[in-house]
Amino acid sequence: MLNQDPRHIKISDYNYPLPDERIAKFPLPERDHSKLLLYKHGEVSEDIFTSLPNYIEAEELMIFNNTKVIQARLHFRKATGALIEVFCLEPIEPADYAQNFQQTEHAAWLCLVGNLKKWKGEVLQRQMTVKGHAITLCAERGKAVGTSHWIDFRWDDTSVTFADILEVFGELPIPPYLNRETQESDKVTYQTVYSKIKGSVAAPTAGLHFTTRVLDALKNKGVELEELTLHVGAGTFKPVKSEEIEGHEMHTEWISVARSTLQKLIKHGGQAIAVGTTSVRTLESLYHIGVALLLHPEQEEEALKVKQWQPYELPESASQISSVDALKAVIAYLDRHKMETLHTSTQIIIAPGYQYRIVKQMITNFHQPQSTLLLLVSAFVKGDWHTIYNYALSHDFRFLSYGDSSLLIP
């Protein structure tokens, strides 16, 4: 079965009323006491999140995104008093996240700039004390890249890394729809308990419900837990402004998957339970990377980058490629290049018409109206998203990043 092309889907068909009071501005005091909506073969019920292990079969493979949200917002005050906000989106020089965070004199990032019209091009400066060292951090604006800008950061102490600067003087970028300032508590509550790899500017929010208690209960039941990394970009909040989704450009996100994770997926028949839409996009991207490697072995490097509409442009023959064969092709690529981890990017859009290949169940929160994440959910439940969202709205569920969650079994 070929994937149907969703380009002409009207985003207005994915609207629903979301009153502001239904948006959770803060998490619950105990994160695993959130409500859990269960959608199983079209039937809806509810429980609390601590009961999640009761609904997962032993021997299943559950995949988490272990990305860590960075304190990506930096503020500079001009001599005139104007406040300029520089929001770090993704590293440019060096482009590798880990290397960039370890820079000791200079780091360049692609950034959004708040109050841009007040920044005439002069070098901004900020005096700060980091790890007991008094330093001057400078920011110089470079070329525009779409709605973002190349920003060069320089500082005058080689014992201080860029990670140190962000950790001390950066501000955590909570979602814009919360309509409030970041608070000290967000530094804890807006990270998953298993976050490890710095690089996201937004949390993989389905993971915010998990506690050590729930993770231990899953392990004790015999569920296999595995991690991968997708660094969530600010584009995750980018609204769809075009009438049809053909006019919406998906943001590129960076993914990292270990060989051992690919091997575990193969051991489980190329199927997994995904925690969050970021894990979903990574897992499904792995399938399409494998397919591209099999179809175009002479274009290896190009095959690694998943383009937005790629899943809908496959030839008829590609529909016969299993998830296991696709994953084996990715491992074969790693073998050829003597690599232990796949580092690449994805721009995948998952919308009705998409055929899921790896994700068999999904844990996810409740998403914004007319968003690409709602399209992803609709594709997973074969268009039955109204059943889920009508139930959640009429049963006092809390919505968006700090809201409640759902387990979807189509």
Summary of the structure (lengths in Angstrom):
residues: 410
radius of gyration: 21.6
end to end distance: 17.8
largest distance: 63.9
contacts: 1355
relative contact order: 0.19
helix: 34%
strand: 29%
